Amino acid sequence: MPDFRLPDLGEGLTEGEIVGWLVSVGDEVSIDQPVVEVETAKAVVEVPCPYEGVVSARFGEPGEKLAVGSVLLTIGEPEQSGSGNVLIGYGTSETPRRRRRRESNAQHASVLRSEHPNSTLSTPEPVATTTAPAVISPLVRQLARENGLALDRIEGTGPGGVIRRADVERELAARATPPPTEAAGRRIPLRGLRGAVAEKLATSRREIPEATVWVDVDATDFLAARAALPTVSLLALLARFTVLGLKKFPELNSRVEGDEVVVLDQVHLGFAAQTERGLVVPVVRDAQSLTTTELAAAIATHTASAREGKLTPTAMTGGTFTVNNYGVFGVDGSAAIINHPEAAILGLGRIIDRPWAVDGQLAVRKVAQLTLAFDHRVCDGGTAGGFLRFVADCVESPIKALADL
């Protein structure tokens, strides 16, 4: 009984990995019939057997590596001649012996049919064979095997669909990534006050081409003026200086209607107030006709009503300009959204100690930032900058500004 050994596959390699067997023990094989698929570092090849006979023993299982020269098959009842060709791509593809075997079988079947015309003899069904996936190297197959991956379910991206290492790693990465889960949370309906605010802000972003300018100011005297006027809040003082600024730069107290800019005569001053229900903007009407004390009282009354939830719709509509003291939130500056259909909004950041030059000497002063966002359709940067500078000067010299009234 001859042994068929793993031949030198002509690639200078010393071993190969069994991919799959093409025959089983008990099968009859013919000369040069492929019997096993072996994977090397370069390709998957079919290895032909140089003997014919019956397979009496088979050595090695798929995935097992064998050295060149290791026994693959033991062939029983051998005939004396063989092709002697054991290299891939060589060997006789059609020998007289094989032709004689097929012719003999055909003649035998013909005789049986003629002698038994009513017999149910039929041609045996061909046995389906499964072609193992083409893999570029044993390392790739080993990587797949160690991670429990079925190669026949991996799409190869190499030439002819050969499975490469990158294909296996891609499959491993896909398995390692958990499926996305929907984030849990609560839903807050955008309706009522919150819905109205959301719609107004969204409209502002869609329709207003806004620009922003800002300036740092020395607010030391501003705080001193607030201390001297106990009934006047910082926001009320800022509101007073805003009204004065709009008198000098009325373009910012306007709105755009169609293809026209409408400059308004009355200043209906809105101011941002934070409440438990969210941000609201009460409006003090005809702020240009109020004294500083009256303006401060109106702001205080509207703020109290807002926090109690007693503001009427009329008290929150019709504004022409808005002021905001966002420094109460501990921030230095903000590019605020204009309260549509107004043309500008002025904000004051937190007031903190910072180094500041006073009469050529470095000193620690109370410094804040003023920010103006404006609709660039109603004015240019010169007008916006002029207005902001005027308000900044009032903040830095509040007593003088109030004395000039």
C-alpha positions in Angstrom: 0.0 0.0 0.0 1.7 3.2 -1.1 1.6 6.4 0.9 0.9 9.6 -0.8 2.9 12.4 0.9 2.5 16.1 0.8 4.7 17.1 -2.1 7.0 20.1 -2.6 4.6 22.6 -4.1 7.3 24.4 -5.9 7.1 27.6 -3.9 10.1 27.1 -1.6 7.7 26.5 1.3 8.2 23.8 4.0 4.6 23.3 5.1 1.0 23.7 4.1 -2.4 23.8 5.9 -5.2 21.4 5.1 -8.2 23.4 3.9 -10.5 20.6 3.1 -10.5 17.0 1.9 -11.9 16.1 -1.5 -12.0 12.4 -0.8 -12.9 10.1 2.2 -11.7 6.8 3.4 -13.2 4.1 1.1 -13.4 6.3 -2.0 -11.8 5.1 -5.1 -9.4 7.6 -6.7 -7.8 7.7 -10.1 -4.4 8.9 -11.2 -3.9 12.7 -10.9 -7.3 13.1 -9.2 -7.3 16.1 -6.8 -7.7 14.7 -3.3 -7.0 17.6 -0.9 -7.0 21.4 -0.8 -3.9 22.8 0.8 -3.3 26.4 1.7 0.2 27.9 1.6 1.3 31.4 2.3 0.6 32.3 -1.3 -2.5 30.5 -2.4 -5.0 27.6 -1.9 -4.2 24.8 -4.3 -5.6 21.4 -5.1 -3.1 18.5 -4.7 -3.5 15.6 -7.1 -2.7 12.0 -6.2 -0.2 10.1 -8.4 -1.8 6.7 -7.6 -5.1 5.0 -8.2 -6.9 2.7 -5.9 -9.0 2.9 -2.8 -8.3 5.3 0.1 -7.6 3.2 3.1 -6.3 5.9 5.5 -6.3 9.7 5.6 -4.0 11.9 7.7 -4.7 15.4 9.0 -7.8 17.5 9.5 -8.9 20.8 8.1 -6.9 23.6 9.8 -4.0 21.3 10.6 -0.5 22.2 9.3 1.6 19.4 7.8 5.3 19.6 6.8 6.3 18.8 3.2 6.8 15.0 3.1 4.1 14.1 5.6 1.8 11.3 4.7 -1.6 12.5 3.4 -3.2 9.3 2.1 -2.6 5.6 2.1 -3.9 4.0 -1.1 -5.1 0.3 -1.0 -5.1 -2.2 -3.8 -2.7 -0.1 -5.9 -2.0 -0.8 -9.6 1.7 -0.9 -10.5 1.9 2.2 -12.6 1.4 5.8 -11.7 1.8 9.2 -13.3 4.7 10.2 -11.0 3.5 13.8 -11.2 3.0 15.4 -7.8 3.5 19.0 -8.5 0.5 21.3 -8.9 -0.3 22.0 -12.5 1.4 18.8 -13.8 0.2 15.3 -14.5 -1.9 13.7 -17.2 -5.4 15.0 -17.3 -6.6 12.1 -19.5 -4.7 8.7 -19.5 -5.5 5.6 -21.6 -6.1 3.7 -18.3 -8.8 6.1 -17.2 -10.4 6.1 -20.6 -10.4 2.3 -20.6 -12.0 2.3 -17.1 -14.8 4.7 -18.3 -15.3 2.8 -21.6 -15.5 -0.5 -19.7 -18.0 0.9 -17.2 -20.1 2.3 -20.1 -20.0 -1.0 -22.0 -21.0 -2.9 -18.8 -23.9 -0.5 -18.2 -25.1 -0.9 -21.8 -25.0 -4.7 -21.5 -27.1 -4.6 -18.3 -29.7 -2.4 -19.9 -30.0 -4.7 -23.0 -30.3 -7.8 -20.9 -32.8 -6.2 -18.5 -34.8 -3.6 -20.5 -37.4 -3.2 -17.7 -34.9 -2.7 -15.0 -34.7 0.6 -13.0 -31.1 1.1 -13.5 -30.2 4.7 -13.5 -27.1 6.9 -13.7 -25.9 7.6 -10.2 -26.5 11.2 -9.0 -23.3 13.3 -9.0 -21.9 13.9 -5.6 -21.9 17.6 -4.7 -18.6 19.0 -3.7 -18.1 22.1 -1.6 -15.3 24.4 -2.6 -13.6 25.9 0.5 -13.3 29.7 0.6 -10.1 31.0 -0.9 -7.9 32.5 1.7 -4.7 34.4 1.1 -2.6 32.8 3.8 -2.7 30.2 6.7 -2.4 33.1 9.1 -5.7 34.5 7.9 -7.4 31.1 8.4 -5.9 30.7 11.8 -7.1 34.2 12.8 -10.6 33.4 11.7 -10.5 30.0 13.5 -9.3 31.4 16.8 -12.1 34.0 16.8 -14.8 31.6 15.8 -15.5 33.1 12.4 -16.9 31.1 9.5 -14.8 31.9 6.4 -17.7 31.1 4.0 -19.6 34.0 5.6 -16.8 36.6 5.1 -16.7 38.6 1.9 -13.3 38.5 0.4 -11.9 41.7 -1.2 -8.8 40.2 -2.7 -8.4 39.2 -6.4 -11.1 36.7 -7.3 -12.8 37.1 -4.0 -9.8 35.8 -1.9 -10.2 36.5 1.8 -7.5 38.7 3.2 -6.4 39.5 6.7 -8.1 42.9 6.4 -11.4 41.1 5.6 -11.2 39.0 8.8 -10.3 42.0 10.9 -13.2 44.0 9.5 -15.6 41.2 10.5 -14.0 41.1 14.0 -14.4 44.9 14.3 -18.0 44.7 13.3 -18.7 42.0 15.9 -16.9 44.0 18.6 -19.0 47.1 18.0 -22.2 46.9 20.0 -25.4 47.7 18.1 -26.5 51.3 18.6 -29.1 51.8 21.3 -31.6 54.6 21.5 -30.6 57.1 24.2 -33.1 57.2 27.0 -34.4 60.5 28.2 -37.5 62.6 28.7 -39.4 64.6 26.2 -40.3 68.3 26.7 -43.1 69.5 24.3 -42.3 72.8 22.6 -45.6 74.4 23.3 -47.0 77.3 25.3 -44.4 79.8 26.4 -41.5 77.5 25.5 -42.9 76.9 22.1 -43.4 80.6 21.4 -39.9 81.5 22.5 -38.5 78.7 20.3 -40.4 79.8 17.3 -39.3 83.4 17.7 -35.6 82.5 18.1 -35.7 80.2 15.1 -37.4 82.9 13.0 -34.6 85.3 14.1 -31.9 82.9 12.9 -33.6 82.3 9.6 -34.4 85.9 8.7 -31.9 88.2 10.4 -28.3 88.6 9.1 -26.9 89.6 12.4 -23.4 90.8 13.4 -21.9 91.3 16.8 -19.6 93.9 18.3 -18.3 94.1 21.9 -16.2 96.2 24.2 -14.6 95.8 27.7 -15.6 98.6 30.1 -14.4 99.8 33.5 -17.5 99.3 35.6 -16.1 100.5 38.9 -18.1 103.8 38.9 -21.1 101.9 37.5 -21.2 99.8 40.7 -20.7 102.9 42.8 -23.7 104.6 41.1 -25.8 101.5 41.8 -24.8 101.7 45.4 -25.8 105.3 45.6 -29.2 104.6 44.1 -30.6 101.7 46.1 -33.9 101.5 44.2 -32.2 101.3 40.9 -30.8 97.9 39.7 -27.8 97.5 37.4 -30.1 96.4 34.7 -32.2 99.5 35.2 -29.1 101.7 34.9 -28.1 99.8 31.7 -31.6 100.3 30.4 -31.4 104.0 31.0 -28.2 104.3 29.1 -29.6 102.2 26.3 -32.6 104.6 25.9 -30.1 107.5 25.7 -28.1 105.7 23.1 -31.1 105.0 21.0 -32.0 108.6 21.0 -28.6 109.3 19.4 -28.6 106.2 17.1 -32.4 105.6 16.3 -31.6 103.2 13.4 -31.1 100.5 16.1 -34.7 101.1 17.3 -36.3 99.8 14.1 -37.5 96.7 12.2 -37.5 95.4 8.7 -40.9 95.2 6.9 -40.6 93.9 3.4 -38.1 96.0 1.5 -38.2 98.8 4.0 -36.5 99.7 7.3 -39.1 101.2 9.7 -37.4 103.5 12.3 -39.7 103.7 15.3 -40.4 106.8 17.4 -41.2 105.0 20.7 -38.8 102.8 22.6 -40.6 99.8 23.9 -37.8 98.3 25.9 -37.7 94.6 26.4 -35.5 92.9 29.0 -34.7 89.3 29.6 -36.0 87.8 32.8 -35.3 84.2 34.0 -38.3 82.4 35.6 -39.2 78.9 36.6 -41.1 78.6 33.3 -38.0 79.6 31.3 -36.8 82.9 29.8 -39.4 85.6 29.2 -39.0 89.1 27.8 -41.3 91.6 29.5 -41.7 95.0 27.7 -41.6 98.4 29.3 -43.6 100.6 26.9 -42.6 104.2 26.1 -39.3 103.8 28.0 -38.0 107.0 26.3 -40.5 109.1 28.4 -39.6 107.6 31.8 -37.2 108.9 34.4 -34.5 106.6 35.7 -36.5 105.9 38.8 -39.7 105.3 36.9 -37.9 103.0 34.5 -36.3 101.0 37.4 -39.8 100.7 39.1 -41.3 99.4 35.8 -38.6 96.8 35.4 -39.0 95.6 39.0 -42.8 95.3 38.7 -42.6 93.4 35.4 -39.9 91.1 36.8 -42.0 90.2 39.8 -45.1 89.6 37.6 -43.0 87.4 35.3 -41.7 85.2 38.2 -45.2 84.9 39.6 -46.5 83.9 36.2 -48.9 86.9 36.0 -47.6 88.7 33.0 -50.3 89.3 30.3 -49.5 88.6 26.7 -49.6 92.4 26.0 -46.8 92.8 28.5 -44.5 90.5 26.5 -45.2 91.7 23.0 -44.4 94.8 20.9 -40.8 95.3 22.0 -38.4 97.4 19.8 -35.1 96.8 21.6 -33.9 94.3 24.3 -31.3 94.5 27.1 -30.0 91.5 28.9 -27.8 91.2 32.0 -26.4 87.7 31.4 -23.6 88.4 33.9 -25.9 87.0 36.5 -25.2 83.6 35.0 -21.4 84.0 35.6 -20.4 84.5 32.0 -18.2 87.2 30.5 -19.9 87.5 27.1 -22.5 86.2 24.8 -23.5 86.5 21.1 -27.2 86.7 21.9 -30.0 86.0 19.4 -32.0 89.1 18.4 -35.6 89.1 19.6 -37.4 89.0 16.3 -38.7 91.3 14.7 -36.4 93.7 16.7 -33.1 94.9 15.2 -30.7 94.6 18.1 -30.0 93.3 21.6 -27.5 94.6 24.2 -26.0 92.5 26.9 -23.8 93.0 30.0 -21.4 90.3 31.2 -20.2 89.6 34.7 -18.3 92.3 36.5 -15.0 91.1 38.0 -11.6 92.3 39.1 -9.1 92.7 36.3 -5.9 94.7 35.7 -6.8 98.0 34.0 -4.7 101.1 33.0 -5.8 104.2 34.9 -4.0 107.5 34.0 -1.1 105.5 32.7 -0.9 103.3 35.8 -1.9 99.7 36.2 -4.7 99.2 38.7 -7.2 96.6 39.6 -10.7 97.7 38.5 -14.2 96.2 38.1 -14.3 95.3 34.5 -17.2 93.9 32.3 -18.0 93.3 28.7 -20.8 94.9 26.7 -22.0 93.0 23.6 -24.3 94.3 20.9 -25.9 92.0 18.3 -27.6 93.9 15.5 -29.4 93.4 12.2 -26.9 94.3 9.5 -29.7 95.3 7.2 -30.7 98.3 9.4 -27.3 99.8 9.9 -23.6 99.3 9.3 -20.8 98.7 11.8 -20.1 102.4 12.2 -23.6 103.0 13.6 -23.5 99.9 15.8 -20.1 100.7 17.1 -21.0 104.3 17.8 -24.0 103.2 19.8 -22.0 100.6 21.8 -19.3 103.1 22.5 -21.8 105.7 23.8 -23.3 103.1 26.2 -19.8 102.1 27.3 -18.9 105.7 28.1 -22.1 106.0 30.2 -21.2 102.8 32.1 -17.7 104.1 32.8 -19.0 107.6 33.8 -22.5 107.0 35.0 -22.8 110.1 37.2 -21.9 112.4 34.3 -24.4 110.6 32.0 -27.2 110.9 34.5 -26.4 114.6 35.3 -26.7 115.5 31.6 -30.3 114.4 31.5 
